[in-house]
Amino acid sequence: MPILEVNFKLNVSTAEYEAICNAIAQPIAEVPGLIWKVWLLNQEEKEAGGVYLFMDDASLEEYLAGPIVAQIQGHPALSDLSVKTFEVMGEVTNTTRGPIPMMVAA
């Protein structure tokens, strides 16, 4: 199961960013193959982002090539976008109670 990490700088207030998040949360929740997303915010540094867990690489790649990521990339409220993908280390993640389905360890 792949993990996606997205980070960026905010060019707007926290309140404006939260309004953007509220508008896009449901469409993200409906992304095929997405298991969960954790939303990140560092108000002091004006940074935000998210960590996503996908069912498989194909779902992750489809999301990266889709309209939501295109909207994020071109949004004037955001800058310095960083997108990284990782594989979950299942056995040790399960040991430390990471929020990953147990089937990853198999």
C-alpha positions in Angstrom: 0.0 0.0 0.0 1.6 3.3 -1.1 1.7 6.5 1.0 1.5 9.9 -0.6 3.0 12.9 1.2 2.1 16.4 -0.1 3.4 19.6 1.4 3.2 23.3 0.4 3.4 26.9 1.7 0.2 28.9 2.2 -0.2 32.2 0.6 -3.5 32.9 2.5 -4.7 33.0 6.0 -5.5 29.9 8.0 -9.2 30.7 7.8 -9.1 31.0 4.0 -7.1 27.7 3.8 -9.7 25.9 6.0 -12.5 27.1 3.7 -10.6 25.6 0.7 -10.1 22.4 2.6 -13.8 22.2 3.5 -14.7 22.6 -0.1 -12.4 19.8 -1.3 -12.6 17.3 1.6 -15.6 15.4 0.2 -14.2 15.1 -3.4 -11.0 13.8 -1.9 -12.9 11.3 0.3 -14.5 9.9 -2.8 -11.2 9.3 -4.7 -11.2 5.6 -5.8 -8.6 3.6 -3.9 -8.0 6.2 -1.2 -8.2 4.5 2.3 -7.6 7.7 4.3 -6.0 11.2 4.3 -4.6 13.0 7.3 -4.6 16.8 6.8 -1.6 18.7 8.1 -1.2 22.4 9.2 1.7 24.4 10.7 0.2 27.8 11.3 3.5 29.4 12.5 5.4 28.4 9.4 2.4 28.9 7.0 2.8 25.3 5.8 0.2 22.6 5.1 -0.3 19.3 3.4 -1.5 15.8 3.8 -0.5 12.2 4.1 -2.6 9.7 2.1 -2.9 5.9 2.1 -4.0 4.3 -1.1 -5.0 0.7 -1.8 -2.5 0.3 -4.6 -0.1 2.0 -6.9 -2.6 2.3 -9.7 -5.0 4.3 -7.5 -2.2 6.6 -6.3 -1.0 7.2 -9.9 -4.6 7.9 -11.1 -5.0 10.5 -8.3 -1.7 12.2 -9.1 -2.7 12.4 -12.8 -6.3 13.6 -12.0 -8.1 16.9 -11.6 -7.7 17.4 -7.8 -3.9 17.4 -7.9 -4.0 19.6 -11.0 -6.2 22.0 -9.0 -3.7 21.9 -6.1 -0.7 22.5 -8.4 -2.3 25.6 -9.9 -4.0 27.1 -6.9 -2.8 30.7 -6.1 -3.3 30.1 -2.3 -0.5 27.5 -2.4 3.2 27.5 -3.4 6.4 25.4 -3.1 4.5 22.2 -3.7 6.3 18.9 -2.7 4.9 15.5 -3.7 6.6 12.3 -2.5 5.5 8.7 -2.6 6.5 5.9 -0.2 5.8 2.2 0.5 4.6 1.3 4.0 7.0 -0.9 6.0 4.1 -3.1 7.2 5.6 -5.2 10.0 7.2 -2.4 12.0 4.2 -0.1 11.3 1.9 -2.7 12.8 4.3 -3.0 15.8 4.1 0.7 16.5 0.3 0.7 15.9 0.3 2.7 12.7 -3.2 3.2 11.2 -2.5 0.7 8.5 -4.7 -2.4 7.8 -3.0 -5.5 9.2 -2.9 -7.1 5.8 0.1 -4.8 4.9 2.3 -6.9 7.2 1.7 -10.1 5.3 
